[in-house]
Amino acid sequence: MANLIQSAKAQVSQLTAQAYEAAVAAGVLPAGVELKGSVEIPKDPQNGDYASSVAMAGAKAMKMAPRAIAQALVDHMDLAGTIFSSVEIAGPGFLNFRLGHKWYGDVLAEIEKEGPLYGQSDEGHGEKVMVEFVSANPTGPMHMGNARGGVLGDTLANILRRDGCDTWKEFYVNDAGNQIHKFAVSIEARYFQILKGEDAVPFPEDGYHGDDIKELAQAFYAAHGDSYADADEQTRLDALAAFGLRTNIPKMKADLLRYGIEYDEWFFESSLHESGYVAETVGLLTEKGWTYEKDGALWLNTTQLLKNKYLAEGKSQKQVDKLDLKDDVLCRANGFYTYFAADIAYHRNKLEVRGFDKTVDVWGADHHGHVARLQAALDGLGLDGSHRLIVVLMQLVNLLQDGQPVRMSKRSGKAIALHDLLDEVSVDAARYFFNSRSATSPVDFDLDLAVREDSENPVYYVQYAHARICTLIHRLAEEGHAVPKAADTHAELMTTEEETTLIRTLARLPEEIHAAARDYDPSRINRYLTELAGDFHRFYGACRIKGEEPAILAARLKLADSVRSVLANGLGLLGVTAPEKM
């Protein structure tokens, strides 16, 4: 589980510390100074592979010019047996270190050793993390937003697991509340239109207008005829809702499975109500003094909870007083609990009952106003929601075809459903495209680009690099050239810029995985894979393999195979296949 970039940075720090002690012993530098400064990777390789600012950071304490400090450090630095071949002074006093052949060989050895798990770490320290994503209302087909949320959540869970977290994937089924009532009323209207004629029965203006509602009503009629026509209204609505959910939820599961997503659990909102857990949670908030009654309803004092939260986060009282804060209804005058009450109960269940250290929720950006309110409510329960509830807000998807936006409207029933999309483009293309930008940026999904088989299509570009390497390995194997072990590879023979650049990019995968986990941004892996594929294509064009002198052929073949392994590894994190032929 070595991170060779972090190891290199650590060795730079160690070497400068040892050089400082030697310079102090020689009377060249003053003693007792705490070495500070950063170790970075320069953007321009001409400035070395790693640069330390320790000389500039220590100038004030040592009362010396940075370049003089740097010179003393270089004069007393011993690189023998290290991964570095040289160190030089640059600019105002940077120490620029250049990697030696040993480090390049170590990268290939580490990839060989870790195989498909290369890049894994224990940075997450086994933290128990739930990733809850999609959680679409089961009242109709899943749309483009659900498609994007699906790959974001699924990939993020994969990345957090590789970074050392104990992850759990969950779908929260909103099978209770007002939207289910509206769902049942919509089917009921279509059911009566079948019985009495479409013109004889008005359709509710705020109902669900999609063709799927008509299909559900037709299926219900086929199963039950007119037997529910004269039934008690509530009995009929309950039957219609149950029928609709029994039909839609398996379809959702099938669509998501086709999309490459499997959940550890499908958690039903109705179970929270039926078990009394929502009522219990609201009761706890009341016991802690966070609720009050007004106009027959029970309200949460969200205003005070948010004030406490913002003050704890460092906002001033003046800033907090300027905020337009409002309280929330938990239980309506008719005795029904609100969606917010159920949401608080559900997240309490995650953190308190099931013991997750954190819950990461992937939501649409239109829910941004709900984030702080839910965190504050959990704070009120003593669950530290401000730190344990992480919400990844996801911007919209713009679907394009022939360069023009494809209009989508859930209200008119003309939304492009996930299953429709997957009939047009491959699962690989859908997953890669939806994860191609950070959640905070909108995604332009170009249907024409997604099906193209050329380098303009980013998923094709990356997959083609993998397939190209597989073909190369197969052809060379036929000629008797097997991929060598890293221990038998002469890394010192790989000296071209294309070779060293490619190995440095390979070394970055552990860093990219950790950064993606830290920032909850799985799109970093897409960008990394595109860069790695580009570096390989440039290497392949500049560095001949077939027909080269045996030791060089073997070294370059090992490098190509290492790229193949890392490409497959990264594509696997995204839930995208790594084809051997294209």
C-alpha positions in Angstrom: 0.0 0.0 0.0 2.9 2.3 -0.7 2.3 5.8 -1.9 5.5 6.4 -3.8 4.9 10.1 -4.2 4.4 10.6 -0.5 7.4 8.4 0.2 9.5 10.7 -2.1 8.3 13.8 -0.4 9.1 12.2 3.0 12.6 11.4 1.8 13.1 15.0 0.6 12.2 16.2 4.1 14.5 13.6 5.7 17.4 14.4 3.5 17.1 18.2 4.2 16.9 17.5 7.9 20.0 15.3 7.8 21.8 17.9 5.7 20.9 20.6 8.2 22.3 18.6 11.1 25.5 18.0 9.2 25.8 21.7 8.3 25.2 22.7 11.9 27.9 20.2 13.0 30.3 21.8 10.5 29.5 25.3 11.9 28.0 26.4 8.6 24.4 26.9 9.7 23.0 28.0 13.1 21.7 25.3 15.5 18.2 25.1 17.0 16.2 26.2 14.0 12.9 24.3 13.3 12.9 23.4 9.6 9.7 24.4 7.8 8.8 24.8 4.2 6.9 22.6 1.7 7.8 19.9 -0.7 6.0 20.2 -4.0 6.0 18.7 -7.5 7.0 21.5 -9.9 4.6 22.0 -12.8 7.6 22.2 -15.2 9.8 19.0 -15.1 12.8 21.2 -16.0 12.6 22.3 -12.4 13.2 18.8 -11.1 10.7 16.2 -9.8 10.4 17.6 -6.3 11.1 21.1 -5.0 11.7 22.1 -1.3 11.2 25.6 -0.1 13.0 24.8 3.3 15.8 27.3 2.6 13.5 30.2 2.0 11.2 29.3 5.0 14.3 29.2 7.3 15.9 32.5 6.1 14.4 34.7 8.8 15.2 32.3 11.7 18.7 31.7 10.5 19.3 35.4 9.5 20.8 34.2 6.3 20.1 34.6 2.6 18.0 31.6 1.3 20.5 30.7 -1.5 23.3 30.6 1.1 21.2 28.2 3.3 20.4 26.2 0.2 24.1 25.9 -0.7 25.0 24.8 2.8 22.3 22.1 2.6 23.4 20.9 -0.8 27.1 20.8 0.3 26.2 18.5 3.3 23.6 16.3 1.6 24.3 12.7 0.9 22.1 11.1 -1.9 23.8 7.7 -1.8 21.3 4.9 -1.5 18.3 7.2 -2.0 15.8 7.4 -4.8 17.3 10.7 -6.0 20.1 11.2 -8.5 20.8 14.9 -8.0 19.8 18.1 -6.1 20.4 21.6 -7.4 19.6 25.2 -6.3 17.1 27.2 -8.3 15.6 30.6 -8.3 15.5 32.4 -4.9 16.6 29.2 -3.1 14.5 26.2 -4.1 16.1 22.8 -3.7 15.2 20.9 -6.8 15.5 17.1 -6.5 15.6 14.7 -9.5 14.5 11.1 -9.2 16.9 8.3 -10.0 16.2 5.0 -11.8 15.5 3.1 -8.6 12.3 5.1 -8.0 11.0 4.5 -11.5 11.6 0.8 -11.0 9.9 0.9 -7.6 6.7 2.3 -9.3 6.5 -0.7 -11.7 7.2 -3.1 -8.8 4.5 -1.6 -6.7 1.9 -1.8 -9.5 2.9 -5.4 -10.1 2.7 -6.2 -6.3 -0.7 -4.6 -5.7 -2.3 -5.5 -9.0 -6.0 -4.5 -9.3 -5.8 -2.9 -5.8 -2.9 -0.6 -6.6 -3.7 2.8 -5.1 -5.4 1.4 -2.0 -4.6 3.0 1.4 -5.7 3.1 5.0 -6.3 6.8 5.0 -9.9 6.2 5.8 -8.9 4.2 9.0 -11.8 1.8 8.6 -14.3 4.6 9.1 -17.9 3.3 8.6 -19.4 5.4 5.9 -22.8 5.1 4.3 -23.2 6.5 0.8 -26.9 7.1 0.0 -27.7 8.0 -3.6 -30.4 8.2 -6.3 -33.2 7.6 -3.8 -35.7 8.6 -6.5 -39.4 8.8 -5.8 -40.8 5.4 -6.9 -43.6 7.3 -8.7 -42.1 7.1 -12.2 -39.1 6.2 -14.3 -35.6 7.4 -13.3 -34.4 10.5 -15.2 -31.1 12.1 -16.1 -30.5 13.6 -12.7 -30.9 10.1 -11.1 -28.5 8.7 -13.8 -25.9 11.2 -12.8 -26.4 10.8 -9.1 -26.2 7.0 -9.6 -22.7 7.0 -11.0 -21.5 9.7 -8.6 -22.6 7.8 -5.6 -21.6 4.4 -6.8 -18.1 5.6 -7.8 -17.6 7.7 -4.7 -18.4 4.6 -2.5 -15.8 2.6 -4.5 -13.2 5.3 -4.1 -13.9 5.7 -0.3 -13.5 1.9 0.1 -10.2 2.0 -1.8 -9.1 4.8 0.5 -9.6 2.7 3.5 -13.3 3.3 4.5 -15.8 0.6 5.3 -18.5 1.7 2.8 -22.2 0.8 2.5 -24.4 1.7 -0.5 -28.1 2.5 0.2 -31.2 3.6 -1.7 -33.9 5.4 0.4 -37.3 4.5 -1.0 -39.8 7.4 -0.4 -42.8 5.1 -0.2 -44.8 7.3 2.2 -46.1 10.9 2.3 -47.7 13.3 -0.1 -46.0 12.2 -3.3 -47.4 8.7 -2.8 -50.9 10.1 -2.3 -50.5 12.2 -5.5 -49.2 9.0 -7.2 -52.3 7.1 -6.2 -54.7 9.9 -7.2 -53.0 10.1 -10.6 -53.5 6.4 -11.2 -57.0 6.7 -9.9 -57.9 9.4 -12.4 -56.5 7.3 -15.3 -58.4 4.2 -13.9 -61.7 6.1 -14.0 -60.9 7.4 -17.5 -60.7 3.8 -18.6 -64.0 3.0 -17.0 -65.9 6.1 -18.0 -64.1 7.7 -20.9 -61.2 10.2 -20.9 -63.4 13.2 -21.3 -65.7 12.2 -18.5 -63.0 12.4 -15.8 -60.8 15.4 -15.2 -57.1 14.8 -14.5 -55.6 16.6 -11.5 -53.5 19.5 -12.6 -50.7 18.7 -10.2 -50.8 15.0 -10.9 -48.2 12.9 -12.7 -48.9 13.2 -16.4 -46.5 10.6 -17.8 -47.5 7.7 -20.0 -46.2 5.4 -17.3 -49.2 6.4 -15.1 -51.6 5.4 -18.0 -49.8 2.1 -18.2 -50.1 1.4 -14.5 -53.9 2.2 -14.6 -54.3 -0.1 -17.6 -52.4 -2.9 -15.8 -54.5 -2.4 -12.6 -57.7 -2.5 -14.7 -56.5 -5.7 -16.4 -55.9 -7.3 -13.0 -59.0 -6.0 -11.1 -61.5 -4.8 -13.7 -64.1 -2.5 -12.3 -64.0 -4.1 -8.8 -62.6 -1.0 -7.2 -64.9 1.5 -8.9 -67.3 1.6 -6.0 -64.8 0.8 -3.2 -64.2 3.2 -0.4 -61.9 6.0 -1.7 -59.1 5.3 0.8 -59.2 1.6 0.2 -59.0 2.2 -3.6 -56.1 4.7 -3.2 -54.2 2.3 -0.9 -54.6 -0.5 -3.4 -53.6 1.7 -6.3 -50.5 3.0 -4.5 -49.5 -0.5 -3.5 -50.0 -1.8 -7.0 -47.9 1.1 -8.4 -45.1 0.6 -6.0 -45.0 -3.2 -6.6 -44.7 -2.5 -10.3 -42.2 0.5 -10.2 -39.7 -0.6 -7.6 -38.6 -3.8 -9.4 -38.3 -1.7 -12.6 -36.0 0.7 -10.7 -33.9 -2.1 -9.4 -33.6 -3.7 -12.8 -32.6 -0.3 -14.5 -30.0 0.3 -11.8 -28.6 -3.2 -12.1 -28.3 -2.7 -15.9 -26.5 0.5 -15.1 -24.0 -1.5 -12.9 -25.3 -0.4 -9.5 -26.1 -2.8 -6.7 -27.1 -1.6 -3.3 -26.3 -3.1 0.1 -29.8 -2.1 1.2 -33.1 -0.6 -0.1 -34.4 1.2 2.9 -38.2 2.0 3.0 -39.4 5.3 4.5 -42.7 3.5 5.4 -40.8 1.4 7.9 -39.9 4.5 9.9 -43.5 5.4 10.2 -44.8 1.9 10.9 -42.2 1.3 13.6 -43.0 4.5 15.4 -39.5 5.7 14.9 -40.5 9.0 13.3 -42.8 9.8 16.3 -40.0 8.7 18.7 -37.5 11.0 17.0 -39.8 14.0 17.1 -40.4 13.2 20.8 -36.7 13.3 21.4 -36.5 16.7 19.8 -39.4 17.9 22.1 -37.6 16.5 25.2 -34.5 18.5 24.3 -36.6 21.6 24.0 -36.3 22.1 20.3 -40.0 22.1 19.3 -43.1 24.2 20.0 -46.8 24.2 19.0 -48.4 26.8 16.8 -51.7 26.8 14.8 -52.2 23.2 15.8 -49.0 22.0 14.3 -45.7 21.0 15.9 -42.7 23.1 14.8 -38.9 22.6 15.0 -37.0 25.7 16.2 -34.7 25.4 13.2 -33.9 29.1 13.6 -32.1 28.7 16.9 -30.5 25.4 15.8 -29.1 27.1 12.7 -27.9 30.0 14.8 -26.0 27.7 17.1 -24.5 25.8 14.1 -23.3 29.0 12.3 -21.9 30.5 15.5 -20.0 27.3 16.2 -18.6 27.4 12.6 -17.1 30.8 13.2 -19.8 33.2 11.9 -20.2 36.4 13.9 -23.4 37.2 15.7 -23.9 40.1 13.3 -23.7 37.8 10.3 -26.1 35.3 11.8 -28.6 38.0 12.7 -28.7 39.0 9.1 -29.7 35.5 7.8 -33.3 34.9 6.8 -33.9 31.8 9.0 -37.2 30.0 9.3 -38.6 27.2 11.4 -40.0 23.9 10.0 -43.2 22.0 10.6 -42.6 18.5 11.9 -46.2 17.4 12.5 -49.1 19.0 10.7 -52.4 19.9 12.4 -54.0 16.8 10.9 -51.5 14.6 12.8 -49.4 13.6 9.7 -45.6 13.9 10.0 -43.8 15.9 7.4 -41.1 14.7 5.0 -38.6 16.7 7.0 -39.5 14.8 10.2 -39.1 11.5 8.4 -35.7 12.6 7.0 -34.4 13.5 10.5 -35.6 10.1 11.7 -33.9 8.3 8.8 -30.6 10.1 9.4 -30.8 9.4 13.1 -31.3 5.8 12.2 -28.1 5.9 10.1 -25.9 7.5 12.7 -27.4 6.3 16.0 -29.0 2.9 15.4 -26.8 1.5 12.7 -23.7 3.3 13.9 -22.3 4.8 10.7 -19.5 7.3 11.5 -20.6 9.4 8.5 -23.3 9.5 5.9 -22.6 10.9 2.5 -25.8 11.9 0.6 -25.8 12.7 -3.1 -28.6 15.2 -3.7 -29.7 17.5 -6.5 -28.6 21.1 -6.2 -32.2 22.2 -5.8 -32.0 20.7 -2.3 -29.2 23.0 -1.1 -31.4 24.8 1.3 -32.2 21.6 3.1 -28.6 20.7 3.9 -27.9 23.0 6.9 -31.4 22.5 8.3 -31.0 18.7 8.4 -27.5 19.0 9.9 -28.7 21.4 12.5 -31.6 19.1 13.5 -29.1 16.2 13.9 -27.0 18.6 16.0 -30.1 19.1 18.2 -30.2 15.4 18.8 -26.6 15.4 19.8 -25.5 13.5 16.7 -23.0 16.1 15.4 -24.8 16.3 12.0 -22.7 19.3 11.0 -19.7 17.0 10.7 -21.2 13.5 10.2 -23.7 14.4 7.5 -21.9 15.2 4.2 -24.0 16.2 1.3 -22.7 16.2 -2.3 -24.9 18.6 -4.2 -25.1 17.8 -7.9 -25.8 20.2 -10.7 -28.0 19.6 -13.7 -27.5 17.5 -16.8 -27.9 19.1 -20.2 -28.6 16.4 -22.8 -27.5 17.4 -26.3 -28.2 15.9 -29.7 -27.1 17.3 -33.1 -25.7 20.2 -31.1 -29.1 21.1 -29.7 -30.5 20.6 -26.2 -32.9 17.8 -25.7 -35.9 19.2 -23.8 -36.9 17.3 -20.7 -40.0 17.8 -18.6 -41.2 15.6 -15.8 -44.5 17.5 -15.7 -45.4 16.8 -19.3 -44.2 13.2 -19.1 -41.6 13.7 -21.8 -38.6 13.2 -19.5 -35.8 11.1 -20.9 -35.7 8.0 -18.7 -32.5 6.2 -17.7 -33.7 3.0 -19.5 -34.3 5.1 -22.7 -30.7 6.5 -22.4 -29.2 3.1 -22.0 -31.0 2.0 -25.2 -29.1 4.7 -27.0 -25.6 4.7 -25.5 -23.6 2.0 -23.7 -23.5 1.7 -19.9 -19.7 2.5 -20.1 -20.3 5.8 -22.0 -23.2 6.8 -19.7 -21.1 6.1 -16.5 -18.0 7.8 -17.9 -19.8 10.9 -19.2 -21.9 11.5 -16.0 -18.8 11.3 -13.9 -16.7 13.5 -16.2 -17.2 16.7 -14.2 -17.2 17.5 -10.5 -20.7 17.4 -8.9 -20.6 21.2 -8.6 -20.5 21.6 -12.4 -23.3 20.9 -14.8 -22.7 18.1 -17.3 -23.3 18.4 -21.0 -24.1 14.9 -22.2 -23.6 14.8 -25.9 -25.5 11.8 -27.2 -23.7 11.9 -30.6 -20.2 12.1 -28.9 -21.1 9.2 -26.6 -21.5 6.7 -29.4 -18.5 7.9 -31.5 -15.6 5.4 -31.9 -12.7 7.9 -32.1 -10.4 9.8 -29.8 -12.9 12.6 -29.4 -15.0 10.3 -27.2 -13.2 10.3 -23.9 -14.3 6.9 -22.8 -13.3 5.4 -26.1 -10.0 7.2 -25.9 -9.2 5.6 -22.5 -10.6 2.1 -23.4 -8.7 2.2 -26.7 -5.4 2.7 -24.8 -6.2 -0.4 -22.8 -7.1 -2.5 -25.8 -4.1 -1.3 -27.7 -1.8 -2.5 -25.0 -3.6 -5.9 -24.8 -3.1 -6.3 -28.5 0.6 -5.4 -28.2 1.2 -7.9 -25.4 -0.6 -10.6 -27.3 1.4 -10.0 -30.5 4.8 -9.9 -28.6 3.9 -13.1 -26.7 3.4 -14.8 -30.1 7.0 -13.8 -30.9 8.3 -15.1 -27.6 8.4 -11.9 -25.6 6.6 -12.3 -22.3 6.0 -9.4 -19.9 8.9 -9.6 -17.5 8.8 -9.3 -13.7 9.6 -5.9 -12.3 12.7 -7.3 -10.6 14.0 -8.4 -14.0 13.4 -5.0 -15.7 16.1 -2.5 -16.2 14.5 0.8 -15.3 17.7 2.6 -16.0 17.1 2.0 -19.7 13.9 4.1 -19.7 15.3 7.6 -20.0 13.2 9.4 -22.6 10.8 12.1 -21.5 7.9 10.1 -22.7 8.9 7.1 -20.6 9.7 9.0 -17.4 6.5 11.1 -17.7 4.4 8.0 -18.1 5.9 6.4 -15.0 5.4 9.6 -12.9 1.7 9.6 -14.0 1.4 5.9 -13.0 2.8 6.8 -9.6 0.0 9.4 -9.0 -2.9 7.0 -8.8 -2.8 6.6 -5.0 -2.7 10.4 -4.6 -5.6 10.8 -7.0 -7.7 8.2 -5.2 -7.1 9.9 -1.8 -7.8 13.4 -3.1 -11.0 12.1 -4.8 -12.1 10.6 -1.4 -11.1 13.6 0.6 -12.9 16.1 -1.7 -15.9 13.7 -2.5 -15.0 14.3 -6.1 -14.8 11.0 -8.1 -14.4 12.9 -11.4 -10.7 13.2 -10.5 -10.3 9.6 -11.6 -11.8 10.4 -15.1 -9.3 13.2 -15.6 -6.5 11.1 -14.4 -7.4 8.2 -16.7 -7.6 10.6 -19.7 -4.2 12.0 -18.9 -2.7 8.5 -18.4 -4.1 7.4 -21.8 -2.7 10.5 -23.4 0.7 9.9 -21.9 0.6 6.3 -23.1 -0.4 7.2 -26.7 2.5 9.7 -26.8 4.9 7.1 -25.4 3.7 4.5 -27.9 4.3 7.0 -30.8 7.8 8.0 -29.7 9.3 4.8 -28.2 9.5 1.8 -30.4 8.9 -1.6 -28.6 8.7 -4.3 -31.2 12.1 -4.9 -32.8 14.1 -3.1 -30.1 17.1 -4.5 -28.4 15.9 -7.2 -25.9 16.5 -5.3 -22.7 14.9 -2.2 -24.0 12.0 -4.1 -25.4 11.5 -5.9 -22.1 11.6 -2.6 -20.1 9.1 -0.9 -22.4 6.8 -3.9 -22.5 6.8 -3.9 -18.7 5.9 -0.2 -18.7 3.1 -0.8 -21.2 1.7 -3.6 -19.1 1.8 -1.5 -16.0 -0.3 1.1 -17.8 -2.7 -1.6 -18.8 -3.1 -2.7 -15.2 -3.6 0.9 -13.9 -6.1 1.8 -16.7 -8.2 -1.4 -15.8 -7.9 -0.5 -12.2 -9.2 3.1 -12.6 -11.9 2.1 -15.0 -13.0 -0.5 -12.5 -13.5 2.2 -9.9 -15.8 4.0 -12.3 -17.7 0.8 -13.1 -16.5 1.0 -16.7 -15.2 -2.1 -18.5 -11.6 -2.4 -19.8 -12.0 -4.2 -23.2 -9.1 -6.2 -24.6 -10.2 -5.6 -28.2 -12.0 -2.7 -29.9 
